[in-house]
Amino acid sequence: MAESPHTLGRPRSEDARLAVLHAADDLLVSEGYAAMTMKGIAERAGVGRQTLYRWWSSKAEILLEASAFDSAQELAVTNDSDPRKEISSFLRALAKFLTTSDAGLAYRALLGEAQHDTKVAELLSQNDILGNAARPVIDSVRINGHLTTSVSDELHIAELVGPLTYRVLTGKKAPSSAEIELMTERFLAE
């Protein structure tokens, strides 16, 4: 998990940090992004607002850290010598993350907010949750000789996560198993 840029002062209490991350997730689910406040997060977590502002400067930073923390576990897949299995496992995890996970809800809320808040857009561009999760999968598949090295990691990441993310963000239902397999085949067909 990425450390917050606000690390001056007393060291973080891990219990307080986790309480804040969970409180932010809970408030997002119950109230929505627009209604969330730093005050509400602090109250829900049982910490002082000074604690929040010492470690994070905005609710977007808290949600991003919460989402990144959870996504590292939810989007991790086992390396497999069969690239189809590895890619389809990742796409299934990504579909679940984006459609049913509180961390995925937080990520989608941040993506929406980034469309009109340049600070949130900058925050997301510096902390690419989906790219960070996809990169090890792409590296594994490339090592096994199934992706060209002439295409940049950024383009591979966009081609892997883009279609499914677009589908979810435009309100479509999660892809079926057959559609996941089709996405896998298309990705590996480069």
C-alpha positions in Angstrom: 0.0 0.0 0.0 1.3 3.4 -0.8 2.1 5.6 2.1 0.3 9.0 2.3 2.5 11.9 1.4 1.7 13.5 4.8 4.1 11.5 7.1 5.5 14.3 9.2 4.7 14.2 13.0 3.8 11.2 15.0 3.9 7.8 13.2 0.6 6.4 12.1 -1.3 4.1 14.4 -2.1 1.1 12.3 -5.4 0.6 14.1 -6.4 4.2 13.5 -5.4 4.0 9.9 -7.5 0.9 9.3 -10.4 2.4 11.2 -10.3 5.4 8.9 -10.1 3.2 5.7 -13.0 1.1 6.8 -15.1 4.2 7.9 -14.5 5.7 4.4 -15.7 2.5 2.7 -18.7 2.3 5.0 -19.7 5.9 4.4 -19.3 5.7 0.7 -21.7 2.7 0.6 -24.2 4.3 3.0 -24.1 7.9 1.9 -22.3 8.2 -1.4 -19.2 10.2 -2.4 -20.8 13.7 -2.5 -22.2 13.4 1.0 -19.0 12.1 2.6 -17.0 14.5 4.7 -13.7 14.4 6.5 -15.6 15.2 9.7 -18.0 12.2 9.1 -15.1 9.9 8.3 -13.3 11.0 11.5 -16.4 10.5 13.6 -17.2 7.1 12.1 -13.6 5.9 12.6 -13.4 7.3 16.2 -10.4 9.5 15.5 -9.9 13.3 15.6 -10.1 15.4 12.4 -6.5 16.5 13.1 -5.5 12.8 12.7 -7.1 12.7 9.3 -5.6 15.9 8.1 -2.2 14.9 9.4 -2.2 11.8 7.1 -4.5 12.7 4.3 -5.6 16.0 2.7 -8.9 14.9 1.3 -11.5 12.2 1.3 -10.3 11.2 -2.2 -6.9 10.4 -0.8 -8.5 8.2 1.9 -10.7 6.4 -0.6 -7.8 5.8 -2.9 -5.7 4.3 -0.1 -8.7 2.1 1.0 -9.3 1.0 -2.6 -5.6 0.3 -3.2 -5.3 -1.7 0.0 -8.3 -3.9 -0.9 -7.5 -4.1 -4.6 -4.1 -5.5 -3.9 -5.8 -8.6 -2.5 -8.9 -8.7 -4.6 -7.1 -8.4 -8.0 -4.1 -10.7 -7.2 -4.1 -13.8 -9.3 -1.8 -16.8 -9.3 0.8 -16.9 -12.0 0.0 -19.7 -14.4 2.0 -21.1 -17.3 -1.3 -21.1 -19.3 -1.7 -17.4 -20.3 -5.4 -17.9 -21.0 -6.0 -19.1 -17.4 -4.0 -16.2 -16.0 -5.7 -13.5 -18.1 -9.2 -14.9 -17.6 -8.6 -15.2 -13.8 -7.5 -11.6 -13.7 -10.6 -10.5 -15.8 -12.9 -12.4 -13.5 -11.3 -10.8 -10.5 -11.5 -7.3 -12.1 -15.2 -7.8 -13.0 -15.9 -8.8 -9.4 -13.9 -5.9 -8.0 -15.7 -3.3 -10.2 -19.2 -4.7 -9.7 -19.5 -6.1 -6.2 -16.5 -4.9 -4.1 -16.7 -1.8 -1.8 -13.1 -1.1 -2.9 -14.3 -1.2 -6.5 -17.2 1.1 -5.6 -14.7 3.5 -4.1 -12.6 3.3 -7.3 -15.5 4.0 -9.5 -16.6 6.9 -7.3 -13.1 8.4 -7.7 -13.2 7.9 -11.5 -16.5 9.8 -11.6 -15.2 12.6 -9.4 -12.0 12.9 -11.5 -14.1 13.9 -14.5 -14.7 17.4 -12.9 -12.1 17.6 -10.1 -8.5 18.0 -11.4 -7.0 17.2 -8.0 -8.7 13.8 -8.0 -7.8 13.2 -11.6 -4.1 14.0 -10.7 -4.3 11.7 -7.7 -5.6 8.8 -9.8 -3.0 9.4 -12.6 -0.3 9.1 -9.9 -1.8 6.0 -8.3 -3.0 3.6 -11.0 -4.8 0.9 -9.0 -5.8 -1.2 -12.0 -2.5 -0.7 -13.8 -0.6 -1.8 -10.7 -2.8 -5.0 -10.5 -2.5 -5.7 -14.2 1.2 -5.2 -14.5 2.3 -8.5 -12.9 -0.1 -10.4 -15.0 1.1 -8.8 -18.2 4.7 -9.4 -17.1 4.0 -13.1 -16.4 2.3 -13.6 -19.7 5.1 -11.7 -21.6 7.8 -13.9 -19.8 6.0 -16.9 -21.1 6.3 -15.5 -24.6 2.7 -14.7 -25.3 2.9 -10.9 -25.6 5.0 -8.8 -27.9 7.7 -6.7 -26.3 7.2 -4.0 -29.0 4.0 -2.8 -27.3 4.4 -0.7 -24.1 3.1 -1.8 -20.7 0.7 1.1 -20.7 -0.9 0.0 -23.9 -1.1 -3.6 -22.7 -2.7 -2.4 -19.5 -5.2 -0.3 -21.4 -6.1 -3.2 -23.7 -6.5 -5.6 -20.7 -8.5 -3.5 -18.3 -10.1 -1.0 -20.6 -12.9 -3.0 -22.3 -14.2 -4.5 -19.0 -13.9 -1.2 -17.1 -15.7 0.7 -19.9 -18.5 -1.9 -19.8 -19.0 -1.5 -16.1 -18.7 2.3 -16.1 -21.4 2.6 -18.8 -23.8 0.6 -16.7 -23.7 -2.8 -18.4 -23.8 -5.9 -16.3 -20.7 -7.9 -15.5 -19.5 -10.1 -18.4 -20.5 -13.7 -18.6 -17.9 -16.5 -18.5 -18.1 -16.8 -22.3 -17.5 -13.1 -22.7 -14.5 -13.2 -20.3 -13.1 -16.0 -22.5 -13.6 -13.8 -25.6 -11.9 -10.9 -24.0 -9.0 -13.2 -23.0 -8.7 -14.4 -26.6 -8.8 -10.9 -28.0 -6.1 -9.7 -25.6 -3.8 -12.6 -26.4 -4.4 -12.3 -30.2 -2.1 -9.3 -30.6 
